[in-house]
């Protein structure tokens, strides 16, 4: 079944099992060296963002938890939006390491903006607004 079918409804137990399976696969891929930690986080964020387009958020199921997404994002993003904006203003003249950091930020921010209205926290809307303004500047 594809997530976008809409033909079957997953129960909470189904989503919990899917969450455990996704976590296992990504953790195993990272441990085996097939993907790095940043790529694992990006995949987790994208998967959750895709699922949350059609499912209600649930903090007790990691794949459905906007709070977990926010925590993963906060841990992985290498700099605040203000610093990224400053660095991105002239990204074509940066070294490859800085360009990669900015590209990482783009890949982390994109799924977060898809679920920004679901992210808990009193400052989350303002923070996502800042990232939305920076996103078009990123390589």
N, C-alpha and C positions, 0 to 999 in steps of 0.2 A: 504494500500500500504506500502511496505517496502521501506526504503530509498535506498536500493541497487538494486531495480528492474530495474530502468532505463527506465521503460515503459512510465511514465508520467513525464512531465516537470512542475515544480512548477513555478508560476509567482513570481514576487517580492512581490505582495500582499499576495500570499500564504505563502511565507517564513516569511513575517512580521507577519502574523497571527500565524504561527507555533511558531515563536519566543516569541510572547506574551503569547501563551498558555503554552509553556515550562517554561517560567519565572513564570507564575501564579502557575503552578503545583509545582515547586520547592520551591517557596516562601511560598506557603500554607503548604507544607510538613514540611518545616523548622519551620514555625509559630506554627504548631500543635505538634511539638516535635517528629515527625516521623523520621526526619533526622537532623543532626547538620549542622551548617554553612559550615564546611569544606567539608562534604559530598555533600552539595548542589553545592559548587564551583567545586568539582571534576566532578560531573555529568554534569554541564554546560560545562566544558572544554571538556569532552569526547564527548558530543553531538555535540558541534561545530566542533571538530576535525573530527568526522565521517561525518558530512554534508559537510565540506570543502574538503573532498576527491573527491567529485563529483561536487561541486558547486563553482562558482567564489566568491571570497571575496567581501563583501559590507559593508562598515562602517556604513551605515544607517540602517542596519538590524542586531540587536545584535547577533543572532545565526550564522550569516555569517561574523562576524567581528573579524579578528585576533587581532586588536587593543584592543577590549573588552577582548579577551582572555588574552592578555598580562597584562591588568590592573587587571583582576581577579587573575591571577597568582601572580603578584607582591604584591597584597594585602594579599594573603593567604599564600604564602611560608614563613615559620617561620625563615629562615636564608639564607644568601647568599651561593652560591655554594662552596666557599672556606671553610666556616665553616662546611658545611655539609660533605665535603670530610674529614676533620679532625675528625669529630665525627664518621663518618661511618667506618673509618679505624679499629676501634675496637668495632663495634656495639654489638657483642655477649656478651661483658662484661658491657654493659650499663644498666641502670635502664629501667624499662618498659616505663616511660614517654618519655625518649630520643628515645627509639626504635619506639614508636608511632609517634613521630615527624619525624623521618627519613622515616617511612612508608608513612606518609602523603606526604612528599616531593616526594617520588617515584610516588605516585598516582597523584600528581599535574604535575610533570615533563613529565610523559609518553605522555599525549595527546599534550603537548606543542611541543614535539620533532616531532610529526607527521606533524605539520604545521609550523615548524621553518622557512621555506623559505618564509612564508607569513607574518611573524610578523614584524610590522613596527619598525623603530628606528635604529639609526646608530650603537648602541652597541648590538642589539638583537642577531645577528649572533654569536658574541663572547660569549655572555652570554649563549646562547643555547648550544654552543660547550662545555662550562665548565660543564653545567648540563649533557650533554651526557657522559662526562668522569666520572662524579660522579655516574650516574645511576646504573651501574653494582655493585657498592660497597654498595648500599642501601639494607636494608632488605626487 
